[in-house]
Amino acid sequence: MANRTTPYGAFNYVVEFDGGELLGGFSDVSGIGTEITVAEYRNGNEKENHVRKVAGIHKVSDVTGKRGLINSKSLFDWIKAARTNGPDAQKTMKITLLDEAQKPVQSWILRGVIPMKYTGPTLAGKGGGDVAMEEIVFSIHAFEIEVP
């Protein structure tokens, strides 16, 4: 493969759930990340007065998706399942960045995903050209990166 020097655009991606289920097109996906806490430790008999940094537990950030409101009930069925079934409602979410030829560049595989917050659209009588947008915050248990 040739070396690429131009970064990929952030506008060409696909969001899938459980291996192919689509819940509409998301115009924005943000918050993908992980954080490792670091514990500072020092032996009392060390000659040099400094601390060691030891990797501790890690956590995964919540991910936010925004999309135009569509005539689909599947997202709301999932929210209802998360309310009543708890952990049994978890899904796997795959976000795949595509290149200009629509070929996968990199994927983020998010595991143990449940919808934790839903915000409906802001409705206003003025304008008329705005899209009704909804926002969903997903709680993520773990994630990994996949490069084809």
N, C-alpha and C positions, 0 to 999 in steps of 0.2 A: 504494500500500500504506500502511496506517495505521502510525503510529509505535508501536512496542511499548516499554513501559517496564518490563515484568517480564522478567527473564532466563529463558531456557529451562532446563528441567530436564535434568539430566545422565543420566537413566535411560532415555531413549527414543532408541535408535540402532540402526543396522543395520551389520554388517560383511560386506563382500563381497570376493571374490577374483576376479581376471581377468574382470570384467564381469558377475558374477552368481553365481559358485560360492560356496556357503555352507559353512562348516566347523563348523556348529553355532552355537548362540547363545553369545556371550561375555557373562558377567555383569560383567566389568570390562575396560576398555581404558585403559591409562595410558602416559604417557611421550611423547606426541606433541609434538615440538618441534624447533627448530633453533637453532644457535648460530653466530654470526659472530665469528671472532677479529679482534682489532684490533691492528695494529702501531703502535707509537709511533715517530715519526720527527722529527728536528729538523735543519734546515740549520745548518751551523756558522757561517754569517755572518748569521743572523737577529738583529735588534736586540732583540727581546723574547725572554726566556729561558723558552720553553715548548715543549712538543712538539705536533706534529700527530698526530691519530689517523686512521689509514688503514685502511679495511676490508680484511680479508685473506680467507683461505679460510673456508668454512663447512662445518659438518657437521650431520647429522641424528641425532636421538636414537634409541635403540632403543625399540621399542614392546612393551609387555607385555600379553598377553591372558590372561584367566582364564575358564574355563568348566567346567561340570559335565561329568563323564566321560559320554560317550554311546557307543552301539554303532556307531562309524564308524571306518573304516580310512583315510579320505582324508587326514587330517592326517599319519598315520604314513607313508603313501605319499609325501607331500611331503617329510618329513624324510629318508626314504631317498633320494629323488631329489636332495636337496641334498647328501647325503653322496657320492653317486656321480657326479652331473652338474655339481656346482658352480654356476657362473653360469647355466647353462641351466635351472636349477630356479627362477629368479626369477619372482615373480608381482607383479601390481599389486593393492594392497589399498585398498579405499575404505570409509571410515568416515563414515556419514551421520547427523547429528543430526536428529531429527524433532520437529516441534511437536506440540501436543495433538491436532491433526487428522490426524496421521501424514504430514504434508507435509514435504519436505526443507527444512531451514533452512540448513545448511552442511555441506560434505563436505571431508574431508581425503583427498587422493589420494596414496598412498604407493607409490613406484616402486622396483623392484629389491629386493623383499622376499624374504627367505629366513628359515626358522626357524633360530635359532642356539642356542637352549637350550630344553630341555623338562624340566619337573619334574612328576612324577606325583603322584597324590593321597596324602595321609597316611591310612593305613588303621588303624583302631582298633576293637576289639571293643565298647567301651562306647558308650553313647548309642543309636545306631540312627537318629537323625533327621538326621544330618549328610549333606550331599551330598559325594560324592567329586569333588574339584576338581583340575583340572590347569592348569598355567601354561606358557605358551609365550612366549618372548622372540623378537621378530622384528628382524632387522637390516634397516635401511632405507637405501637409496641416496639418495633425493631425495623431497621432497614438495611439494605445492602445495595451496592452499585454493581451493575452488569454492563460490561463493554463487549460488543460483538467482535 
